[in-house]
Amino acid sequence: MVRIAVMVSGGGTNLQALIDAEKAGQIPHGKIELVVASNSKAYALQRAADAGIESAVVSRKAYASQQEFDQAILDTLRSHEIDMVILAGYLSILSETVIQAYQDRIINIHPSLIPSFCGKGFYGLKVHEAALERGVKVTGATVHLVNEIPDGGRILLQKAVAVEEGDTPEVLQRRVMEQAEWILLPKAAELLAAQLSEEE
């Protein structure tokens, strides 16, 4: 069984989708063993507690340097023998050190159809604001492997979502979550977990 850590920064709706999928038997090759939050106020920590999953807070502010912060993340993951990492609304950018330690074992969900509206500075509502400003008729979500380039890793899954007349960024964000993110992320988790368990 592939041991999974989910890294979060906020409400944890994608984490909840993963927890629900695991309970429903949709991630048979993986098990969520740890939730790592970038701040102690993240509601995702409550979701982890409710599901009986261990959690840890590793905040960038608590460390003097990026190097110490990276080490703290790696120590936390290694102490739980984590095989695979899922970024689910995690707003800190992982450094090369962490990415290389988990090469091709970290996936991220991004709320657009990459290569549109992605890269540095595109996260959360900003993505949906940009999509509406551009006037696109279709947006969606992408799950990709994480490499050193923000949103630049190999794409695993994508799903399109229609932009509707009168959408606000908030309304569009919700539709993309419901119709794409919450469906894609558990699927991609199982895809990678199955692949990793074959390799082992």
N, C-alpha and C positions, 0 to 999 in steps of 0.2 A: 504493500500500500504506500503510495507516494504521500509524503508528509508536506502539507501545504501551509504557508503563512500568507495571510491577507493583510496588506498594508493600507491604512485608511487615514483620512484627515478630518472627516466631517460626519454627516448623518448616517452613513453606512447603508444606503439603500441597495447598492450593488453587493455589499457583504451579505445583506439579508437574502438577496436573490440566490447567492451561493449556498448559504446555510439551508434555505428551503429546498434547493436542488439536491443538495447532499442527502437531506432527510428523505427526499422522494426517490432516492436511489439513482439519480441521474449522473453522479460522479463516482461510479463504482471503483475507479482506479486510484482515487485520491481521498484524503481526509484532512479537513481543516483542523490543524493542531494549535494554531497561534494567530492572534490578531495583534498587529503592531500599529499603534496610533502615533501620529506626529505631534499630538497635543492631548492633554489629559481631559479636555472638555468635549472631545469628539463623542457624539452620541453612539457611534459605532461600538464603543467600549461597552455600553449598556446592552447592545444587541449580542455582543460576544458573551457577556455574563449570563444573559437570558438563555443562551444556547449551550451554556456550560463549556465554553471554549476559553482557554487561557489567554490572557492579553498582557501586553507590555506597552509602556509609553516611552518612546525615544524621541526627545525633542531637540531640534537643532540648537535652540537657545541655551540648552543645558551644557553645551560643549564649546570649549574655547576655539577649536579649529574644525574644519571640515574633516580632517584626518581622524580626529578623535570621535566625531559623530559617525563616520563610516565604520570605524572599529566597533563602536557600540552597537550599530545595526548588525554587523556580522556576528559579533559575540552573542547577541540575542537570538539570531537565526540558528547559529550553530549549537547553542545550548539546548535548543529544541529539536535538533537533528532535522532541520527543514531541508527538503529536496527541491522545492519549487515555490516561487513567490508570485502572488497576484497583486497588482496595484489596482485598488478599487477606489478611485477618487483620492489618490494620495498626491498631495500638492507639492511635496519636496521633490527636487530632481535628484535621482540617485547618481552617485559619482561612479567613475570608471572602476574603482576598486571593488565596489559592491557588484556592479554589473559583470565584471570579469569573474568574480567568485561564483556567480550563478549564471554563467554564459548559457544562453538559450534556455534558461529555466525561469525567466521572469516574463510575465505577460502584463499588458496594460490595456485598459479600455479607454477609448477616446471618443467623445461625442460628436464625431463628424465622419464623413467618408474620406479618409486619408487618400490622396494628398491635399484635399481641401481643408482650409481652416485648422491647420495643425502647426506644431513646432512651438518654439519659445513664446510664452505669453498667451497662448491659446489654451484656456482651461475654463471649466465651469460655464457660467452664463456667457462669458466673452465669446465662446465658440458660436453660440446660438445667436447672439447679437450680430456677429460678423456675417453669419449665414443669411439673416433677415435683411441686413444692410445691402448685401450683394444681390438680393432678390432671387436666390435659387429656389427652384420648385421642389427639389429633393435634397434631403440631408440624410443623416443616419448615424451609425456607430461602427467603430472598427476595433477589433482586438488584434494586437500585434505583439511580437516579441520585442523586448526592450534592448536597445543597444546604446552606444554613446551619444547618438543624435536624438534629441527629443522627438518622439513620435516617428522615428526613422527606421525602426526595425521591421523585419519581415511580417507581412500581414497574414494572419491566420483566418480570420472570419470578418465579413462585413454584412451589414443589413441596411437597406434603404428605408427611409421613412418620409412620407409626403409632408411638405410644408403647406399649411392651409391658410386661406384668406383670413386676415385679422389676427394671425398668431402674434403673441408677445414672446420675448425670449423665455419667460417662465413657462408658458403653455407649451412651447416647442420643446423645451428641456424635458418636461414631464412626458411628452409623447415619445421622445427619443428613448427615454429610460424604459418606459413600459413596452414599447414595440420593438426595441432593438437591444439596449444594454442588458436588461435583465434576462433576455433570452440567449444572447451571444456569449456572455461571460461564463455561465456554467458549461455551455457547450465547449468553449475553448479550453476551459479548465480540464474537462474530461479528455479532450483531444491530446493535450500536452501530457497529462498524467498517464494516459494509456501508452503514449510514445516512450516516456521515461521509464515506465515499469517494464517495457519490453527490453530497453537498453540494459537495465539492471538484471 
